[in-house]
């Protein structure tokens, strides 16, 4: 099984938020089973990191970044042509954040499951392209 984390999944795990156990279970599965792979796009990692810089300062954010590097999540540093083309199409077609479009496009490209709680992906049309795993119930977008 292949999973692609949205920023909110990693934040929930790191901060002990609702849904952290579901994310932890995926990470444990990645440790225990060679066929389970977990990814996050660099764009989604930027969302995680800048939030911690903003909230805690750069020094503490760097400590958290080192914790992220220690878990079995592979960082996809660059978007391939199929990913950026699909992300562009998703962003143009659906009301979703750029990070969500890139994360979902990455999941589509890897034939994986997108792990999120973002309400903008709760629309049936937006999630018909790749399986979504809701690690906690989605919060409606305003």
Protein Blocks (a to p, Z undefined) as FASTA:
>chain_A
ZZdddfklmmmmmnopghklmmmmmmmmmmmpmklccdddfklmmmmmmmmmmmnojklm
mmmmmmmmmpccdcdfbacfklmmmmmmmmmmpccdfklmmmmmmmmmnopacddfbfkl
mpmklmmmbccddfbdcdddZZ
